[in-house]
Amino acid sequence: MKKKIYFLPLALLGIFLAFNWGCEEEEAELCEAFDGLPEYCDIPTICCPTDGGDCYYVNPDGENYYCDADLATDNDPDGCAEAENTYIDEHCDTTAVTKSARTQMHKDLSQFTRKLMQKAREQSVCYTE
């Protein structure tokens, strides 16, 4: 009987350590190209980390455009509006972008990003909500 009592805490500790170690090692991200923008815009690749971090729009020229969940509002639930604006300004022919087209681009990019976030969460072993 005493052997079982000692074995159970050790087994639970082993499972707990294996799970935590696995979470620390699992730092993948899911990336997909979004092709819904008009032809006068470069096609962005959007990446979402499976560890629940902020998604970002890949800048083909260098620094990426990160969403910031801390800046989320009712109109911008993922905090991506600033990243989207910067991407559109730098990778679209802004002379061809009307206000209504820009609004539609934001809507489409936001929907795609939310779908990608959901996929990243589903692929994450360590995700808890």
N, CA, C and O of each residue as an XYZ file, in Angstrom:
516
protein
N       0.823     -1.200      0.000
C       0.000      0.000      0.000
C       0.865      1.262      0.000
O       0.568      2.205     -0.733
N       1.925      1.297      0.803
C       2.786      2.466      0.875
C       3.488      2.718     -0.451
O       3.728      3.869     -0.813
N       3.823      1.648     -1.186
C       4.486      1.815     -2.472
C       3.574      2.542     -3.452
O       4.047      3.369     -4.231
N       2.288      2.252     -3.430
C       1.344      2.913     -4.324
C       1.227      4.390     -3.997
O       1.100      5.219     -4.898
N       1.269      4.724     -2.717
C       1.153      6.125     -2.297
C       2.363      6.920     -2.782
O       2.211      8.067     -3.203
N       3.550      6.341     -2.731
C       4.742      7.037     -3.207
C       4.777      7.106     -4.731
O       5.249      8.091     -5.298
N       4.288      6.081     -5.382
C       4.334      6.015     -6.835
C       3.379      7.024     -7.489
O       3.732      7.626     -8.503
N       2.201      7.216     -6.939
C       1.208      8.110     -7.519
C       1.708      9.559     -7.642
O       1.587     10.138     -8.722
N       2.260     10.163     -6.592
C       2.766     11.536     -6.744
C       3.906     11.624     -7.767
O       4.003     12.604     -8.506
N       4.757     10.615     -7.807
C       5.850     10.629     -8.780
C       5.306     10.535    -10.208
O       5.793     11.217    -11.109
N       4.308      9.697    -10.405
C       3.706      9.561    -11.728
C       3.037     10.871    -12.139
O       3.188     11.308    -13.280
N       2.306     11.498    -11.231
C       1.651     12.774    -11.531
C       2.678     13.874    -11.825
O       2.478     14.688    -12.727
N       3.758     13.895    -11.074
C       4.821     14.866    -11.300
C       5.445     14.652    -12.684
O       5.714     15.611    -13.407
N       5.669     13.389    -13.040
C       6.231     13.073    -14.355
C       5.335     13.545    -15.486
O       5.820     14.121    -16.460
N       4.044     13.310    -15.373
C       3.089     13.750    -16.400
C       3.063     15.272    -16.492
O       3.063     15.838    -17.585
N       3.041     15.933    -15.327
C       3.030     17.393    -15.292
C       4.288     17.975    -15.950
O       4.190     18.914    -16.740
N       5.463     17.426    -15.632
C       6.713     17.915    -16.215
C       6.771     17.660    -17.719
O       7.241     18.507    -18.479
N       6.296     16.498    -18.142
C       6.297     16.187    -19.579
C       5.394     17.154    -20.336
O       5.754     17.619    -21.417
N       4.235     17.458    -19.784
C       3.313     18.387    -20.438
C       3.914     19.783    -20.519
O       3.868     20.421    -21.571
N       4.476     20.258    -19.415
C       5.065     21.600    -19.406
C       6.276     21.688    -20.314
O       6.457     22.697    -20.997
N       7.096     20.676    -20.340
C       8.262     20.670    -21.210
C       7.821     20.682    -22.666
O       8.416     21.371    -23.495
N       6.784     19.924    -22.975
C       6.246     19.892    -24.325
C       5.711     21.249    -24.740
O       5.878     21.646    -25.894
N       5.079     21.966    -23.839
C       4.553     23.291    -24.166
C       5.678     24.280    -24.430
O       5.576     25.113    -25.331
N       6.738     24.193    -23.659
C       7.849     25.117    -23.853
C       8.547     24.874    -25.185
O       9.020     25.817    -25.819
N       8.612     23.636    -25.604
C       9.274     23.314    -26.856
C       8.397     23.638    -28.065
O       8.915     23.833    -29.164
N       7.093     23.699    -27.882
C       6.156     23.888    -28.985
C       5.975     25.372    -29.279
O       5.105     26.023    -28.701
N       6.795     25.902    -30.173
C       6.680     27.303    -30.559
C       6.585     27.397    -32.075
O       7.433     28.009    -32.724
N       5.562     26.796    -32.622
C       5.362     26.828    -34.068
C       4.429     27.973    -34.413
O       3.841     28.601    -33.533
N       4.303     28.231    -35.682
C       3.328     29.213    -36.131
C       2.724     28.744    -37.438
O       3.329     27.993    -38.203
N       1.531     29.206    -37.660
C       0.780     28.850    -38.849
C       0.787     30.056    -39.776
O       0.403     31.153    -39.372
N       1.224     29.858    -41.022
C       1.287     30.951    -41.990
C       0.522     30.570    -43.248
O       0.643     29.451    -43.746
N      -0.262     31.504    -43.751
C      -0.998     31.287    -44.998
C      -1.054     32.593    -45.768
O      -1.130     33.673    -45.182
N      -1.016     32.484    -47.087
C      -1.130     33.666    -47.946
C      -2.601     34.052    -48.085
O      -3.470     33.197    -48.255
N      -2.854     35.333    -48.010
C      -4.206     35.853    -48.197
C      -4.281     36.407    -49.612
O      -3.520     37.306    -49.968
N      -5.181     35.883    -50.410
C      -5.232     36.327    -51.801
C      -6.494     37.110    -52.145
O      -6.864     37.201    -53.315
N      -7.147     37.666    -51.155
C      -8.396     38.376    -51.403
C      -8.249     39.860    -51.682
O      -9.247     40.537    -51.927
N      -7.030     40.386    -51.652
C      -6.851     41.815    -51.921
C      -6.899     42.066    -53.425
O      -6.631     41.162    -54.216
N      -7.239     43.295    -53.819
C      -7.274     43.623    -55.251
C      -5.883     43.478    -55.887
O      -4.875     43.383    -55.186
N      -5.848     43.464    -57.221
C      -4.593     43.233    -57.933
C      -3.571     44.353    -57.735
O      -2.386     44.153    -58.003
N      -4.004     45.527    -57.272
C      -3.053     46.615    -57.063
C      -2.408     46.569    -55.676
O      -1.776     47.535    -55.247
N      -2.571     45.435    -54.973
C      -1.928     45.227    -53.673
C      -1.071     43.958    -53.728
O      -1.434     42.981    -54.382
N       0.068     43.988    -53.034
C       0.863     42.768    -52.875
C       0.097     41.810    -51.977
O      -0.577     42.233    -51.038
N       0.201     40.521    -52.268
C      -0.495     39.508    -51.464
C       0.252     39.325    -50.146
O       1.426     38.955    -50.147
N      -0.414     39.579    -49.030
C       0.272     39.392    -47.745
C       0.218     37.936    -47.284
O      -0.724     37.202    -47.583
N       1.244     37.547    -46.558
C       1.225     36.283    -45.838
C       0.972     36.633    -44.386
O       1.621     37.517    -43.827
N       0.024     35.933    -43.777
C      -0.337     36.204    -42.389
C       0.104     35.016    -41.555
O      -0.154     33.870    -41.921
N       0.769     35.280    -40.435
C       1.255     34.222    -39.552
C       0.673     34.415    -38.156
O       0.620     35.530    -37.636
N       0.237     33.302    -37.559
C      -0.264     33.321    -36.189
C       0.466     32.242    -35.389
O       0.428     31.069    -35.761
N       1.123     32.621    -34.308
C       1.806     31.633    -33.476
C       0.813     30.709    -32.781
O      -0.270     31.141    -32.387
N       1.177     29.449    -32.632
C       0.285     28.496    -31.968
C       0.347     28.636    -30.443
O      -0.413     27.980    -29.730
N       1.251     29.488    -29.941
C       1.322     29.683    -28.492
C       0.431     30.827    -28.021
O       0.521     31.252    -26.870
N      -0.435     31.330    -28.914
C      -1.369     32.388    -28.521
C      -0.811     33.784    -28.650
O      -1.457     34.739    -28.218
N       0.382     33.942    -29.236
C       0.959     35.273    -29.414
C       0.248     36.058    -30.497
O      -0.681     35.559    -31.132
N       0.687     37.287    -30.704
C       0.067     38.154    -31.695
C       0.379     37.678    -33.113
O       1.501     37.267    -33.409
N      -0.617     37.738    -33.974
C      -0.428     37.427    -35.391
C       0.315     38.588    -36.037
O       0.423     39.666    -35.454
N       0.828     38.363    -37.248
C       1.499     39.441    -37.964
C       1.384     39.242    -39.468
O       1.165     38.134    -39.958
N       1.538     40.344    -40.179
C       1.523     40.361    -41.640
C       2.978     40.414    -42.088
O       3.736     41.291    -41.673
N       3.354     39.473    -42.933
C       4.747     39.374    -43.356
C       5.063     40.477    -44.349
O       4.383     40.625    -45.365
N       6.087     41.243    -44.055
C       6.567     42.290    -44.939
C       7.642     41.687    -45.826
O       8.697     41.296    -45.326
N       7.402     41.600    -47.128
C       8.406     40.994    -48.005
C       9.718     41.775    -48.043
O      10.739     41.244    -48.480
N       9.702     43.025    -47.591
C      10.902     43.862    -47.628
C      11.677     43.899    -46.313
O      12.746     44.507    -46.255
N      11.170     43.269    -45.261
C      11.897     43.339    -43.994
C      11.003     43.161    -42.790
O      10.369     42.118    -42.632
N      10.946     44.175    -41.933
C      10.224     44.104    -40.665
C       8.739     43.789    -40.871
O       8.096     44.340    -41.765
N       8.210     42.905    -40.037
C       6.808     42.490    -40.150
C       5.882     43.472    -39.432
O       6.318     44.283    -38.614
N       4.589     43.376    -39.762
C       3.570     44.241    -39.173
C       2.779     43.417    -38.162
O       1.985     42.559    -38.547
N       2.991     43.670    -36.880
C       2.385     42.867    -35.824
C       1.059     43.442    -35.356
O       0.901     44.655    -35.218
N       0.109     42.545    -35.115
C      -1.112     42.914    -34.419
C      -0.754     43.094    -32.950
O       0.270     42.583    -32.498
N      -1.569     43.801    -32.215
C      -1.334     43.989    -30.788
C      -2.661     43.811    -30.057
O      -3.496     44.715    -30.031
N      -2.841     42.641    -29.467
C      -4.097     42.329    -28.789
C      -4.402     43.320    -27.664
O      -5.563     43.478    -27.284
N      -3.376     43.992    -27.126
C      -3.597     44.991    -26.075
C      -4.327     46.231    -26.604
O      -4.897     46.997    -25.828
N      -4.306     46.424    -27.932
C      -4.976     47.573    -28.541
C      -6.359     47.224    -29.073
O      -6.975     48.031    -29.769
N      -6.850     46.042    -28.757
C      -8.147     45.582    -29.273
C      -9.282     46.487    -28.796
O      -9.288     46.974    -27.666
N     -10.237     46.691    -29.697
C     -11.445     47.462    -29.387
C     -12.641     46.692    -29.946
O     -12.472     45.622    -30.531
N     -13.835     47.227    -29.769
C     -15.024     46.581    -30.332
C     -14.948     46.532    -31.854
O     -15.357     45.545    -32.466
N     -14.425     47.598    -32.467
C     -14.300     47.652    -33.926
C     -13.078     46.907    -34.443
O     -12.996     46.590    -35.629
N     -12.129     46.627    -33.559
C     -10.877     45.942    -33.925
C     -10.581     44.878    -32.869
O      -9.686     45.063    -32.045
N     -11.320     43.763    -32.882
C     -11.227     42.790    -31.795
C      -9.868     42.096    -31.648
O      -9.573     41.549    -30.585
N      -9.042     42.108    -32.691
C      -7.748     41.437    -32.621
C      -6.577     42.407    -32.505
O      -5.431     41.976    -32.379
N      -6.846     43.696    -32.546
C      -5.775     44.687    -32.474
C      -4.916     44.731    -33.728
O      -3.732     45.062    -33.661
N      -5.507     44.398    -34.875
C      -4.753     44.316    -36.134
C      -4.929     45.534    -37.033
O      -4.265     45.616    -38.066
N      -5.788     46.475    -36.686
C      -6.090     47.596    -37.583
C      -4.843     48.386    -37.963
O      -4.670     48.739    -39.129
N      -3.981     48.665    -37.006
C      -2.768     49.437    -37.302
C      -1.850     48.669    -38.243
O      -1.297     49.244    -39.181
N      -1.684     47.360    -37.997
C      -0.851     46.528    -38.872
C      -1.436     46.474    -40.280
O      -0.702     46.549    -41.265
N      -2.756     46.344    -40.372
C      -3.415     46.309    -41.681
C      -3.232     47.633    -42.418
O      -2.914     47.644    -43.608
N      -3.431     48.751    -41.714
C      -3.255     50.063    -42.342
C      -1.841     50.243    -42.872
O      -1.650     50.715    -43.993
N      -0.860     49.872    -42.078
C       0.530     50.015    -42.494
C       0.822     49.140    -43.703
O       1.492     49.572    -44.641
N       0.315     47.902    -43.680
C       0.536     47.008    -44.818
C      -0.099     47.587    -46.083
O       0.534     47.607    -47.138
N      -1.338     48.053    -45.984
C      -2.036     48.621    -47.146
C      -1.300     49.856    -47.663
O      -1.122     50.010    -48.872
N      -0.869     50.737    -46.754
C      -0.165     51.953    -47.169
C       1.149     51.650    -47.889
O       1.516     52.344    -48.837
N       1.853     50.613    -47.438
C       3.174     50.335    -47.987
C       3.179     49.313    -49.122
O       4.153     49.231    -49.870
N       2.101     48.530    -49.262
C       2.123     47.466    -50.266
C       0.939     47.483    -51.223
O       0.682     46.507    -51.927
N       0.232     48.585    -51.242
C      -0.851     48.766    -52.209
C      -0.622     50.090    -52.930
O       0.000     51.003    -52.388
N      -1.119     50.181    -54.128
C      -1.094     51.440    -54.861
C      -2.194     52.307    -54.254
O      -3.362     52.177    -54.620
N      -1.823     53.181    -53.337
C      -2.807     53.944    -52.564
C      -3.609     54.915    -53.428
O      -4.664     55.382    -53.000
N      -3.137     55.226    -54.623
C      -3.933     56.086    -55.508
C      -5.147     55.339    -56.035
O      -6.129     55.960    -56.443
N      -5.089     53.997    -56.030
C      -6.205     53.194    -56.526
C      -7.145     52.741    -55.409
O      -8.193     52.157    -55.683
N      -6.781     53.002    -54.164
C      -7.569     52.536    -53.028
C      -8.580     53.600    -52.615
O      -8.205     54.655    -52.104
N      -9.849     53.323    -52.833
C     -10.898     54.233    -52.374
C     -11.196     53.933    -50.901
O     -10.761     52.916    -50.362
N     -11.932     54.824    -50.274
C     -12.281     54.623    -48.862
C     -13.110     53.349    -48.681
O     -12.878     52.595    -47.736
N     -14.067     53.101    -49.572
C     -14.897     51.892    -49.456
C     -14.072     50.634    -49.724
O     -14.290     49.604    -49.087
N     -13.117     50.710    -50.673
C     -12.252     49.551    -50.948
C     -11.357     49.255    -49.744
O     -11.125     48.095    -49.403
N     -10.865     50.300    -49.112
C     -10.011     50.128    -47.929
C     -10.804     49.482    -46.788
O     -10.302     48.598    -46.093
N     -12.047     49.936    -46.606
C     -12.906     49.353    -45.573
C     -13.147     47.874    -45.843
O     -13.114     47.051    -44.928
N     -13.390     47.547    -47.102
C     -13.610     46.137    -47.470
C     -12.338     45.313    -47.263
O     -12.411     44.166    -46.824
N     -11.171     45.889    -47.578
C      -9.897     45.183    -47.354
C      -9.709     44.871    -45.883
O      -9.312     43.764    -45.519
N      -9.998     45.862    -45.029
C      -9.883     45.643    -43.582
C     -10.805     44.505    -43.142
O     -10.399     43.624    -42.385
N     -12.039     44.532    -43.622
C     -13.004     43.504    -43.248
C     -12.518     42.118    -43.679
O     -12.562     41.167    -42.898
N     -12.056     42.014    -44.925
C     -11.583     40.725    -45.446
C     -10.336     40.239    -44.718
O     -10.238     39.064    -44.366
N      -9.382     41.145    -44.492
C      -8.160     40.767    -43.769
C      -8.483     40.325    -42.343
O      -7.914     39.350    -41.853
N      -9.386     41.033    -41.679
C      -9.763     40.674    -40.308
C     -10.413     39.300    -40.246
O     -10.110     38.511    -39.351
N     -11.300     39.008    -41.184
C     -11.947     37.696    -41.213
C     -10.924     36.590    -41.442
O     -10.950     35.562    -40.766
N     -10.031     36.805    -42.390
C      -9.009     35.805    -42.680
C      -8.094     35.596    -41.477
O      -7.745     34.462    -41.146
N      -7.706     36.696    -40.820
C      -6.830     36.604    -39.648
C      -7.517     35.845    -38.523
O      -6.884     35.019    -37.865
N      -8.804     36.109    -38.289
C      -9.529     35.387    -37.232
C      -9.597     33.891    -37.541
O      -9.437     33.064    -36.644
N      -9.834     33.543    -38.807
C      -9.856     32.124    -39.193
C      -8.493     31.483    -38.961
O      -8.399     30.354    -38.480
N      -7.444     32.214    -39.306
C      -6.094     31.690    -39.117
C      -5.762     31.550    -37.631
O      -5.117     30.582    -37.228
N      -6.204     32.518    -36.810
C      -6.005     32.429    -35.354
C      -6.676     31.173    -34.806
O      -6.105     30.464    -33.977
N      -7.882     30.907    -35.275
C      -8.616     29.732    -34.813
C      -7.880     28.452    -35.202
O      -7.783     27.526    -34.397
N      -7.365     28.395    -36.423
C      -6.597     27.224    -36.860
C      -5.348     27.044    -35.999
O      -5.002     25.923    -35.626
N      -4.673     28.156    -35.684
C      -3.463     28.090    -34.857
C      -3.806     27.578    -33.463
O      -3.054     26.790    -32.887
N      -4.938     28.022    -32.917
C      -5.353     27.541    -31.599
C      -5.659     26.052    -31.625
O      -5.317     25.323    -30.693
N      -6.310     25.601    -32.704
C      -6.648     24.182    -32.814
C      -5.402     23.319    -32.932
O      -5.388     22.182    -32.461
N      -4.346     23.855    -33.561
C      -3.116     23.092    -33.732
C      -2.224     23.120    -32.497
O      -1.275     22.343    -32.389
N      -2.533     24.010    -31.579
C      -1.694     24.166    -30.399
C      -2.033     23.135    -29.336
O      -3.186     23.015    -28.922
N      -1.051     22.409    -28.907
C      -1.224     21.432    -27.837
C      -1.403     22.141    -26.503
O      -2.094     21.647    -25.611
N      -0.784     23.286    -26.378
C      -0.725     23.980    -25.103
C      -1.799     25.038    -24.945
O      -1.864     25.685    -23.899
N      -2.636     25.236    -25.938
C      -3.638     26.284    -25.874
C      -4.729     25.933    -24.856
O      -5.274     24.829    -24.865
N      -5.030     26.886    -23.991
C      -6.127     26.729    -23.045
C      -6.930     28.009    -23.045
O      -6.372     29.105    -23.085
N      -8.232     27.868    -23.002
C      -9.076     29.068    -22.938
C     -10.290     28.755    -22.091
O     -11.145     29.619    -21.895
